[in-house]
Amino acid sequence: MSEKIQLKKVSERSFPDSLRSIPFEEVVKMVRLCCLAAATNLPEDVLEALQQAHSTESNPLAKELIGQCLENAQIARVEKMPICQDTGFAVFFVELGVSVRIEGGTIYEAITEGTRQGYRDGFLRKSIVDDPLFKRKNTTDNTPPIIHLTQVLGDKINVILAPKGGGSENMSALKMLKPSDGRAGVVDFVTESVIKAGGNPCPPVIVGVGIGGTFEQAALLAKKALLRKVGTPSEDAEYADLEQEILQKINASGVGPQGLGGDTTALAVHINHFPCHIASLPVAVNLNCHAARHAGFEL
């Protein structure tokens, strides 16, 4: 006679004592503030990178253009006006503690509502269309946002908003290299992608590179790489060396600020990597314009 396995039916499940509740409206409020801050305040690491580029740029026109980028950022901060008219697709990277629950809704709903309020109250341009191919009707509130959610240990929520304009996003590239293409193949593909983009992504750019994983994972790695403090090298010495090699090749191309020539086509190259299949070598490139906006909070 076969043994029957008895499964205990759980009719109710109470939250553990250590579970922390965060009100839905608190998340909405903080996301709203993030949208306003990201649109008008260029982060200090980006400003410092631009200032460094301005001091070392040898081309007079390029130097003037970088100076205008810095002046524009200062005006935006003082006047509380958008750094760029394209206030972008709202892209969120969220770490949600396993000991947290949102009281009154989901994290997705809270971030969407906060985005709606932020873009409305800041009079930020609404750039999102509901159907990508046929109707292309504007959603009128810049929703839905893109939300990349990761569960982590702890009882906190960490949110980073990185608005992404169409000019730089449209210059993204991904290629499924052969493993035999190796380092040289990666260098050539990334460098060629930036040169081909020319002035479209409003250089000087920050270059995010994702190597490994799968087709979609490589793209996400590249976008996450743009969150790193500008110029901070990879913790892996080999990848840090690769970042510098690619950066030097890109800046030797002469594309320059706004694609009009100069020493400074890119402020930094940031690489993230991930294990991959033995038959694969996916490489993705995601560019950020000189207005590399981001803002965040922790609850």
C-alpha positions as a Markdown table, in Angstrom:
| # | Residue | x | y | z |
|---|---|---|---|---|
| 1 | Met | 0.0 | 0.0 | 0.0 |
| 2 | Ser | 1.4 | 3.4 | -1.0 |
| 3 | Glu | 1.9 | 5.9 | 1.8 |
| 4 | Lys | -0.3 | 9.0 | 1.6 |
| 5 | Ile | 1.4 | 12.3 | 2.3 |
| 6 | Gln | -0.6 | 14.5 | 4.5 |
| 7 | Leu | -0.4 | 18.2 | 3.6 |
| 8 | Lys | -1.4 | 20.7 | 6.3 |
| 9 | Lys | -3.8 | 23.2 | 4.9 |
| 10 | Val | -3.0 | 26.8 | 6.0 |
| 11 | Ser | -6.2 | 28.9 | 5.9 |
| 12 | Glu | -4.7 | 32.0 | 7.3 |
| 13 | Arg | -1.1 | 33.3 | 7.3 |
| 14 | Ser | -0.3 | 36.1 | 9.6 |
| 15 | Phe | 2.7 | 38.4 | 9.0 |
| 16 | Pro | 5.7 | 37.7 | 11.3 |
| 17 | Asp | 6.3 | 40.2 | 14.2 |
| 18 | Ser | 9.3 | 41.6 | 12.4 |
| 19 | Leu | 7.4 | 42.6 | 9.3 |
| 20 | Arg | 7.5 | 46.3 | 8.7 |
| 21 | Ser | 4.6 | 48.2 | 7.1 |
| 22 | Ile | 5.2 | 51.2 | 5.0 |
| 23 | Pro | 2.2 | 53.3 | 4.0 |
| 24 | Phe | 1.3 | 53.4 | 0.3 |
| 25 | Glu | 1.1 | 57.2 | 0.3 |
| 26 | Glu | 4.6 | 57.5 | 1.8 |
| 27 | Val | 6.1 | 55.7 | -1.2 |
| 28 | Val | 4.0 | 57.8 | -3.6 |
| 29 | Lys | 5.3 | 61.0 | -1.9 |
| 30 | Met | 8.9 | 60.0 | -2.1 |
| 31 | Val | 8.6 | 58.9 | -5.8 |
| 32 | Arg | 7.0 | 62.2 | -6.7 |
| 33 | Leu | 9.9 | 64.1 | -5.1 |
| 34 | Cys | 12.4 | 61.9 | -6.9 |
| 35 | Cys | 10.8 | 62.8 | -10.3 |
| 36 | Leu | 11.1 | 66.5 | -9.5 |
| 37 | Ala | 14.7 | 66.2 | -8.2 |
| 38 | Ala | 16.0 | 64.1 | -11.0 |
| 39 | Ala | 14.6 | 66.4 | -13.7 |
| 40 | Thr | 16.3 | 69.6 | -12.2 |
| 41 | Asn | 19.4 | 68.5 | -10.3 |
| 42 | Leu | 22.4 | 67.0 | -12.0 |
| 43 | Pro | 24.2 | 64.7 | -9.5 |
| 44 | Glu | 27.5 | 65.9 | -8.1 |
| 45 | Asp | 29.5 | 63.0 | -9.6 |
| 46 | Val | 28.3 | 64.0 | -13.1 |
| 47 | Leu | 29.1 | 67.7 | -12.5 |
| 48 | Glu | 32.6 | 66.8 | -11.3 |
| 49 | Ala | 33.2 | 64.6 | -14.4 |
| 50 | Leu | 32.0 | 67.5 | -16.7 |
| 51 | Gln | 34.2 | 70.0 | -14.8 |
| 52 | Gln | 37.2 | 67.6 | -15.2 |
| 53 | Ala | 36.5 | 67.2 | -19.0 |
| 54 | His | 36.2 | 71.0 | -19.3 |
| 55 | Ser | 39.6 | 71.5 | -17.7 |
| 56 | Thr | 41.4 | 69.0 | -20.0 |
| 57 | Glu | 39.6 | 69.5 | -23.3 |
| 58 | Ser | 42.0 | 70.9 | -25.9 |
| 59 | Asn | 39.5 | 71.7 | -28.7 |
| 60 | Pro | 38.1 | 75.3 | -28.2 |
| 61 | Leu | 34.6 | 74.5 | -29.5 |
| 62 | Ala | 34.4 | 71.3 | -27.5 |
| 63 | Lys | 35.5 | 73.2 | -24.4 |
| 64 | Glu | 32.8 | 75.8 | -25.0 |
| 65 | Leu | 30.1 | 73.2 | -25.4 |
| 66 | Ile | 31.1 | 71.4 | -22.2 |
| 67 | Gly | 31.0 | 74.8 | -20.5 |
| 68 | Gln | 27.4 | 75.3 | -21.8 |
| 69 | Cys | 26.5 | 71.9 | -20.3 |
| 70 | Leu | 27.7 | 73.1 | -16.9 |
| 71 | Glu | 26.0 | 76.4 | -17.2 |
| 72 | Asn | 22.7 | 74.7 | -18.2 |
| 73 | Ala | 22.9 | 72.4 | -15.2 |
| 74 | Gln | 23.5 | 75.4 | -12.9 |
| 75 | Ile | 20.5 | 77.3 | -14.4 |
| 76 | Ala | 18.3 | 74.2 | -14.0 |
| 77 | Arg | 19.2 | 73.8 | -10.4 |
| 78 | Val | 18.7 | 77.4 | -9.4 |
| 79 | Glu | 15.5 | 78.0 | -11.5 |
| 80 | Lys | 14.2 | 74.5 | -10.7 |
| 81 | Met | 13.6 | 73.8 | -14.4 |
| 82 | Pro | 14.3 | 70.6 | -16.3 |
| 83 | Ile | 17.9 | 70.1 | -17.4 |
| 84 | Cys | 16.6 | 68.8 | -20.7 |
| 85 | Gln | 13.2 | 69.2 | -22.4 |
| 86 | Asp | 13.2 | 65.4 | -22.8 |
| 87 | Thr | 12.4 | 64.4 | -19.2 |
| 88 | Gly | 12.5 | 60.8 | -20.2 |
| 89 | Phe | 11.0 | 57.4 | -19.6 |
| 90 | Ala | 10.9 | 57.0 | -15.8 |
| 91 | Val | 13.1 | 54.0 | -15.1 |
| 92 | Phe | 13.2 | 52.7 | -11.5 |
| 93 | Phe | 15.6 | 50.2 | -9.8 |
| 94 | Val | 14.0 | 49.0 | -6.6 |
| 95 | Glu | 15.4 | 46.8 | -3.8 |
| 96 | Leu | 12.5 | 45.6 | -1.7 |
| 97 | Gly | 13.2 | 44.0 | 1.7 |
| 98 | Val | 11.6 | 40.7 | 2.3 |
| 99 | Ser | 10.4 | 42.0 | 5.7 |
| 100 | Val | 8.5 | 44.9 | 4.2 |
| 101 | Arg | 4.9 | 45.2 | 3.0 |
| 102 | Ile | 3.3 | 48.2 | 1.4 |
| 103 | Glu | 0.1 | 49.0 | 3.4 |
| 104 | Gly | -2.7 | 50.0 | 1.0 |
| 105 | Gly | -1.4 | 48.8 | -2.4 |
| 106 | Thr | 1.6 | 47.3 | -4.2 |
| 107 | Ile | 5.0 | 48.7 | -4.8 |
| 108 | Tyr | 4.2 | 48.8 | -8.5 |
| 109 | Glu | 1.0 | 50.9 | -8.0 |
| 110 | Ala | 2.8 | 53.2 | -5.6 |
| 111 | Ile | 5.6 | 54.0 | -8.0 |
| 112 | Thr | 3.2 | 54.5 | -10.9 |
| 113 | Glu | 1.1 | 56.9 | -8.9 |
| 114 | Gly | 4.2 | 58.8 | -7.7 |
| 115 | Thr | 5.4 | 59.1 | -11.2 |
| 116 | Arg | 2.1 | 60.4 | -12.4 |
| 117 | Gln | 2.0 | 63.1 | -9.7 |
| 118 | Gly | 5.7 | 64.0 | -10.1 |
| 119 | Tyr | 5.5 | 64.6 | -13.9 |
| 120 | Arg | 2.2 | 66.4 | -13.5 |
| 121 | Asp | 3.2 | 68.7 | -10.6 |
| 122 | Gly | 6.6 | 69.5 | -12.2 |
| 123 | Phe | 5.1 | 70.2 | -15.6 |
| 124 | Leu | 7.6 | 67.7 | -17.0 |
| 125 | Arg | 7.2 | 66.6 | -20.5 |
| 126 | Lys | 5.0 | 63.5 | -20.9 |
| 127 | Ser | 6.7 | 61.3 | -23.5 |
| 128 | Ile | 5.1 | 57.9 | -23.2 |
| 129 | Val | 2.7 | 56.5 | -25.8 |
| 130 | Asp | 0.4 | 53.6 | -25.0 |
| 131 | Asp | 0.9 | 51.5 | -28.1 |
| 132 | Pro | 4.4 | 51.4 | -29.6 |
| 133 | Leu | 3.4 | 50.8 | -33.2 |
| 134 | Phe | -0.2 | 51.6 | -34.3 |
| 135 | Lys | -2.1 | 54.1 | -32.1 |
| 136 | Arg | 0.8 | 55.8 | -30.4 |
| 137 | Lys | -1.5 | 57.8 | -28.2 |
| 138 | Asn | 0.1 | 59.7 | -25.4 |
| 139 | Thr | -0.7 | 58.4 | -21.9 |
| 140 | Thr | -0.7 | 62.1 | -20.7 |
| 141 | Asp | 1.0 | 61.4 | -17.4 |
| 142 | Asn | 4.3 | 59.7 | -18.4 |
| 143 | Thr | 3.2 | 56.3 | -17.1 |
| 144 | Pro | 3.6 | 53.4 | -17.0 |
| 145 | Pro | 7.2 | 53.6 | -15.6 |
| 146 | Ile | 9.7 | 50.9 | -16.0 |
| 147 | Ile | 10.3 | 49.1 | -12.7 |
| 148 | His | 13.2 | 46.7 | -12.1 |
| 149 | Leu | 12.4 | 45.0 | -8.8 |
| 150 | Thr | 14.8 | 42.9 | -6.7 |
| 151 | Gln | 14.0 | 41.3 | -3.3 |
| 152 | Val | 16.7 | 41.6 | -0.7 |
| 153 | Leu | 17.1 | 40.8 | 3.0 |
| 154 | Gly | 16.0 | 43.4 | 5.5 |
| 155 | Asp | 13.0 | 45.8 | 6.2 |
| 156 | Lys | 13.8 | 48.7 | 3.9 |
| 157 | Ile | 12.9 | 49.9 | 0.4 |
| 158 | Asn | 15.7 | 51.4 | -1.7 |
| 159 | Val | 14.7 | 53.2 | -4.9 |
| 160 | Ile | 16.7 | 54.8 | -7.6 |
| 161 | Leu | 15.1 | 56.7 | -10.5 |
| 162 | Ala | 17.1 | 57.1 | -13.7 |
| 163 | Pro | 15.1 | 59.0 | -16.3 |
| 164 | Lys | 16.0 | 57.9 | -19.8 |
| 165 | Gly | 15.7 | 60.3 | -22.7 |
| 166 | Gly | 14.9 | 59.0 | -26.2 |
| 167 | Gly | 18.0 | 60.4 | -27.9 |
| 168 | Ser | 20.4 | 58.3 | -25.9 |
| 169 | Glu | 18.1 | 55.3 | -25.5 |
| 170 | Asn | 17.7 | 55.1 | -29.2 |
| 171 | Met | 21.5 | 54.6 | -29.6 |
| 172 | Ser | 21.4 | 51.3 | -27.6 |
| 173 | Ala | 23.0 | 48.3 | -29.2 |
| 174 | Leu | 23.3 | 44.6 | -28.5 |
| 175 | Lys | 25.2 | 41.9 | -30.2 |
| 176 | Met | 25.5 | 38.2 | -29.6 |
| 177 | Leu | 29.2 | 37.7 | -30.1 |
| 178 | Lys | 30.9 | 34.4 | -30.4 |
| 179 | Pro | 33.1 | 33.4 | -27.5 |
| 180 | Ser | 36.1 | 33.3 | -29.9 |
| 181 | Asp | 35.6 | 37.0 | -30.5 |
| 182 | Gly | 37.0 | 37.6 | -27.1 |
| 183 | Arg | 38.3 | 40.9 | -25.7 |
| 184 | Ala | 39.0 | 42.4 | -29.1 |
| 185 | Gly | 35.5 | 41.7 | -30.2 |
| 186 | Val | 34.0 | 43.4 | -27.2 |
| 187 | Val | 36.3 | 46.5 | -27.6 |
| 188 | Asp | 35.5 | 46.9 | -31.2 |
| 189 | Phe | 31.7 | 46.5 | -30.8 |
| 190 | Val | 31.4 | 48.9 | -27.9 |
| 191 | Thr | 33.7 | 51.5 | -29.6 |
| 192 | Glu | 31.9 | 51.2 | -32.9 |
| 193 | Ser | 28.5 | 51.6 | -31.3 |
| 194 | Val | 29.5 | 54.9 | -29.7 |
| 195 | Ile | 31.1 | 56.2 | -32.9 |
| 196 | Lys | 28.1 | 55.2 | -34.9 |
| 197 | Ala | 25.8 | 57.1 | -32.5 |
| 198 | Gly | 27.7 | 60.3 | -33.2 |
| 199 | Gly | 26.0 | 63.4 | -31.8 |
| 200 | Asn | 22.6 | 61.7 | -31.4 |
| 201 | Pro | 22.9 | 60.8 | -27.7 |
| 202 | Cys | 24.2 | 64.3 | -26.8 |
| 203 | Pro | 27.8 | 63.5 | -25.9 |
| 204 | Pro | 29.9 | 63.6 | -23.8 |
| 205 | Val | 28.2 | 60.3 | -22.9 |
| 206 | Ile | 28.5 | 57.8 | -20.1 |
| 207 | Val | 28.8 | 54.3 | -21.6 |
| 208 | Gly | 27.1 | 51.4 | -19.9 |
| 209 | Val | 28.2 | 47.9 | -21.0 |
| 210 | Gly | 26.7 | 44.6 | -20.1 |
| 211 | Ile | 28.6 | 41.4 | -20.8 |
| 212 | Gly | 27.3 | 38.0 | -20.2 |
| 213 | Gly | 24.0 | 36.5 | -19.1 |
| 214 | Thr | 21.4 | 36.2 | -21.8 |
| 215 | Phe | 20.0 | 38.5 | -24.4 |
| 216 | Glu | 17.8 | 40.4 | -22.0 |
| 217 | Gln | 20.2 | 40.2 | -19.0 |
| 218 | Ala | 23.0 | 41.8 | -20.9 |
| 219 | Ala | 20.8 | 44.8 | -21.7 |
| 220 | Leu | 19.8 | 45.2 | -18.0 |
| 221 | Leu | 23.4 | 44.9 | -16.9 |
| 222 | Ala | 24.3 | 47.7 | -19.3 |
| 223 | Lys | 21.6 | 50.0 | -17.9 |
| 224 | Lys | 22.5 | 49.2 | -14.3 |
| 225 | Ala | 26.1 | 50.1 | -15.1 |
| 226 | Leu | 25.0 | 53.7 | -15.7 |
| 227 | Leu | 24.0 | 54.0 | -12.0 |
| 228 | Arg | 27.6 | 53.7 | -10.9 |
| 229 | Lys | 29.3 | 56.9 | -9.7 |
| 230 | Val | 30.9 | 58.3 | -12.8 |
| 231 | Gly | 34.4 | 57.1 | -13.4 |
| 232 | Thr | 34.4 | 54.6 | -10.6 |
| 233 | Pro | 36.2 | 51.5 | -12.0 |
| 234 | Ser | 34.9 | 48.0 | -11.9 |
| 235 | Glu | 35.9 | 46.1 | -8.7 |
| 236 | Asp | 37.4 | 43.4 | -11.0 |
| 237 | Ala | 40.8 | 44.5 | -12.2 |
| 238 | Glu | 40.5 | 42.9 | -15.6 |
| 239 | Tyr | 37.3 | 44.6 | -16.3 |
| 240 | Ala | 38.6 | 47.9 | -14.9 |
| 241 | Asp | 41.4 | 47.6 | -17.4 |
| 242 | Leu | 39.0 | 46.9 | -20.2 |
| 243 | Glu | 36.9 | 50.0 | -19.2 |
| 244 | Gln | 40.0 | 52.2 | -19.6 |
| 245 | Glu | 41.0 | 50.7 | -22.9 |
| 246 | Ile | 37.5 | 51.2 | -24.4 |
| 247 | Leu | 37.3 | 54.8 | -23.0 |
| 248 | Gln | 40.6 | 55.7 | -24.6 |
| 249 | Lys | 39.6 | 54.3 | -28.0 |
| 250 | Ile | 36.2 | 56.2 | -27.8 |
| 251 | Asn | 37.8 | 59.5 | -26.9 |
| 252 | Ala | 40.5 | 59.0 | -29.6 |
| 253 | Ser | 37.7 | 58.8 | -32.2 |
| 254 | Gly | 37.2 | 62.6 | -32.3 |
| 255 | Val | 33.4 | 62.5 | -32.1 |
| 256 | Gly | 33.5 | 65.0 | -29.3 |
| 257 | Pro | 30.8 | 67.0 | -27.4 |
| 258 | Gln | 27.6 | 67.1 | -29.4 |
| 259 | Gly | 29.4 | 65.2 | -32.2 |
| 260 | Leu | 31.2 | 68.3 | -33.3 |
| 261 | Gly | 34.8 | 67.1 | -32.5 |
| 262 | Gly | 37.0 | 67.1 | -29.5 |
| 263 | Asp | 38.8 | 65.0 | -27.0 |
| 264 | Thr | 35.8 | 64.2 | -24.9 |
| 265 | Thr | 33.3 | 61.8 | -26.4 |
| 266 | Ala | 32.7 | 59.8 | -23.2 |
| 267 | Leu | 33.1 | 60.7 | -19.6 |
| 268 | Ala | 33.4 | 57.1 | -18.5 |
| 269 | Val | 32.8 | 53.5 | -19.5 |
| 270 | His | 31.2 | 51.2 | -16.9 |
| 271 | Ile | 31.0 | 47.5 | -17.4 |
| 272 | Asn | 28.9 | 45.0 | -15.5 |
| 273 | His | 29.3 | 41.3 | -16.2 |
| 274 | Phe | 27.4 | 38.1 | -15.4 |
| 275 | Pro | 28.0 | 34.3 | -16.0 |
| 276 | Cys | 26.8 | 33.1 | -19.4 |
| 277 | His | 26.3 | 30.0 | -21.6 |
| 278 | Ile | 29.4 | 28.2 | -22.9 |
| 279 | Ala | 28.3 | 29.0 | -26.5 |
| 280 | Ser | 27.5 | 32.7 | -25.9 |
| 281 | Leu | 29.1 | 36.1 | -25.4 |
| 282 | Pro | 26.3 | 38.7 | -25.3 |
| 283 | Val | 27.3 | 42.3 | -25.2 |
| 284 | Ala | 25.0 | 45.3 | -24.7 |
| 285 | Val | 25.7 | 49.0 | -24.9 |
| 286 | Asn | 23.4 | 51.6 | -23.2 |
| 287 | Leu | 24.4 | 55.3 | -23.5 |
| 288 | Asn | 23.5 | 58.1 | -21.2 |
| 289 | Cys | 23.8 | 61.7 | -22.4 |
| 290 | His | 25.8 | 64.3 | -20.5 |
| 291 | Ala | 22.7 | 65.0 | -18.4 |
| 292 | Ala | 22.9 | 61.6 | -16.6 |
| 293 | Arg | 20.1 | 62.2 | -14.2 |
| 294 | His | 19.2 | 60.1 | -11.2 |
| 295 | Ala | 17.7 | 60.5 | -7.8 |
| 296 | Gly | 16.8 | 58.1 | -5.0 |
| 297 | Phe | 15.6 | 57.4 | -1.5 |
| 298 | Glu | 15.4 | 54.8 | 1.2 |
| 299 | Leu | 12.5 | 54.1 | 3.4 |
